[in-house]
Amino acid sequence: MRSPHALWAAVPVLAFLSTPYLPFVNGPHLWLGIPSVLCWCLIWTAGTTATLALVDRLSPGAADEDDAEDIEVTGDAKDGAAV
């Protein structure tokens, strides 16, 4: 079952897909000296990175899998060194 935190990943996707339909973005405007569409996409590119980091951090199984891999690797290294 998927985590409800994974729904956060839909926010940047919806922002990117709605870009051509938003009049305050898709027009002859300048934001911070660059076209508004470019600035909008730059903001949501950074937002996508932040959102995926948040989903990864809040995912309940991610830490358990990493710990299990570390134990397996450490166990293999000790067994191999002792032989």
C-alpha positions in Angstrom: 0.0 0.0 0.0 1.3 3.4 -0.9 2.1 6.0 1.8 -0.2 9.0 1.9 3.0 11.1 1.8 3.4 10.1 -1.8 0.5 12.3 -2.7 2.8 15.3 -2.1 4.7 14.2 -5.3 1.5 15.1 -7.3 1.8 18.8 -6.4 4.7 19.7 -8.7 3.3 17.5 -11.5 0.0 19.4 -11.4 1.9 22.7 -11.3 3.9 21.8 -14.4 0.8 20.5 -16.3 -1.2 23.6 -15.4 1.4 26.1 -16.6 -0.1 26.8 -20.0 -3.5 27.4 -18.5 -2.6 29.9 -15.8 -2.9 33.4 -17.1 -0.6 34.9 -14.5 2.2 32.6 -15.7 1.5 32.2 -19.4 1.7 35.8 -20.5 4.2 38.6 -21.4 5.3 39.1 -17.8 8.8 39.3 -16.3 9.5 37.8 -12.9 12.9 38.5 -11.4 14.0 39.8 -14.9 13.2 36.5 -16.7 10.0 35.4 -18.5 7.3 34.2 -16.0 7.0 30.7 -17.5 10.8 30.2 -17.1 10.7 31.4 -13.5 7.6 29.3 -12.8 9.4 26.2 -14.1 12.6 27.0 -12.1 10.6 27.3 -8.9 8.7 24.1 -9.5 11.9 22.2 -10.4 13.3 23.1 -7.0 9.9 22.3 -5.5 10.0 18.8 -7.1 13.4 18.2 -5.5 12.1 19.3 -2.1 9.0 17.3 -2.5 10.8 14.1 -3.4 13.2 14.6 -0.5 10.2 15.0 1.8 8.5 11.9 0.5 11.7 9.9 0.9 12.2 11.3 4.5 8.6 10.5 5.5 8.5 7.1 3.9 8.2 4.6 6.7 10.0 1.7 5.0 13.0 3.6 3.6 15.1 3.6 6.8 14.4 0.0 7.6 15.6 -1.2 4.1 18.8 0.9 4.4 19.5 -0.6 7.8 18.9 -4.1 6.5 21.3 -3.6 3.6 24.0 -2.2 6.0 23.7 -5.3 8.2 23.9 -7.7 5.3 27.0 -6.0 3.9 28.7 -5.8 7.3 27.9 -9.4 8.0 29.3 -10.5 4.6 32.5 -8.6 5.2 33.0 -10.1 8.6 32.4 -13.6 7.3 34.7 -13.1 4.4 37.5 -11.7 6.5 37.3 -14.5 9.0 37.7 -17.3 6.4 
